[in-house]
Amino acid sequence: MNKVEYAKVMERRQFLKLASMGALGAAALAACGTGDSDTDAAAGDESLPEIEWEMATSWPVSLDTIYGGAQRFADRVSAMTGGKFMVTAQPGGEVVPALEILQNIQSNSIDAGHTASYYYVGLAPLTAFGTALPFGLTARQQNAWLYEGGGLEMLQEVYAERFNAIQFPAGNTGVQMGGWFNKEINSVSDLEGLVMRIPGLGGAVMAELGVTVQVLPGGEIFQALQTGAIDATEWVGPYDDTVMGFHQVTQFYYHPGWWEPGPSLEVQIPLSVWNDLPEIYQEIIKSAAYEANSTMLATYDIKNPPALRQIKSDGSITILPFPDDVMAAAEEASFGIYDRNAADDADFKSILENWSSFRSGIQEWHALAETSYLDYAASQQA
């Protein structure tokens, strides 16, 4: 790298550091309510350009909570600019293939995307940190790491250098279920030869345990289960899973989703497109993404309990925990994969070290206070 290239990299790193630090300031705007002052400022400034974006997503419209997060982001950007900056969210596959958002961001082919970063571990395994790692962080912990623990800043730096992109958390499902299976899993040996839809590093772990892994967009999963093309799938949790109809074509519903204890979704934007935006539009994007991130999780916490009761009332569905040997084998395989990726990729290693240090401290704290309370609360439900 010559001096000019080095200077450009350092300048970009400083810019991204300031951008991620600004996310909390934007968060305060979202927390205050409607953001009318910013709306007035944007709408009243005649020097601000009128912009129209088409935002590709990875989601079918039927998934009103995940797709709804993308829609909320789009609506808030439009509302906070008084209609000067219009974002239109499009269902998965309408603009580009549902699982190729980041590739199209990288090539500057689309204005923006709403997706899960771990769909792109084939491009770089470190993208998984932006969504979830197996046996990683809960939604609360993930947000803390991203916003206050340095995670977002590190990821933005790598996204800029590798994908010419900038991204912001814009949704979280909370801890997920372990998925739907057409046969009972009593031990690790029962996973051998199973064909399962599961993306990200969770898929890599399952592959090590003998599973044949497939990655399918959401709109294709039901048919694959129904026809027997796959034997099992993970998705999200009770609400989305019943919307998708998985309970109609499988029998066993497992928990927990150890591969996604608190997965984030992202708004991704080509870096050149981001840099061309007026500063006030950049701040509004940060605020809208933060709002989508917070409200999606709250929406799932409202919708999952009644959906779970519906599943429990269906006498044909058996809800089971993964056996202890499956959990232990999956955890061992997970951290082995992390170690191998760290040995191959200096950026993965750097992010992993930061993530691991944060994970150790937060789990010690939550194991004391959060777990003891939740254990007691669970005992009262028995």
NORTAFEN-V258888 format. One record per run of one state. SS is the DSSP state (a for helix, b for strand, c for the rest). FROM is the first residue (numbers start at 0). LEN is the number of residues. If there is no record, write none. Layout:
((SS | FROM | LEN) (SS | FROM | LEN))
This chain:
((c | 0 | 2) (a | 2 | 29) (c | 31 | 4) (a | 35 | 9) (c | 44 | 6) (b | 50 | 7) (c | 57 | 8) (a | 65 | 15) (c | 80 | 4) (b | 84 | 6) (c | 90 | 10) (a | 100 | 6) (c | 106 | 5) (b | 111 | 4) (c | 115 | 1) (a | 116 | 4) (c | 120 | 4) (a | 124 | 6) (c | 130 | 8) (a | 138 | 10) (c | 148 | 2) (a | 150 | 13) (c | 163 | 1) (b | 164 | 8) (c | 172 | 6) (b | 178 | 3) (c | 181 | 6) (a | 187 | 4) (c | 191 | 3) (b | 194 | 3) (c | 197 | 2) (a | 199 | 9) (c | 208 | 3) (b | 211 | 3) (c | 214 | 3) (a | 217 | 10) (c | 227 | 4) (b | 231 | 2) (c | 233 | 4) (a | 237 | 7) (c | 244 | 1) (a | 245 | 3) (c | 248 | 3) (b | 251 | 4) (c | 255 | 8) (b | 263 | 7) (a | 270 | 5) (c | 275 | 3) (a | 278 | 35) (c | 313 | 4) (b | 317 | 4) (c | 321 | 2) (a | 323 | 21) (c | 344 | 1) (a | 345 | 36) (c | 381 | 1))
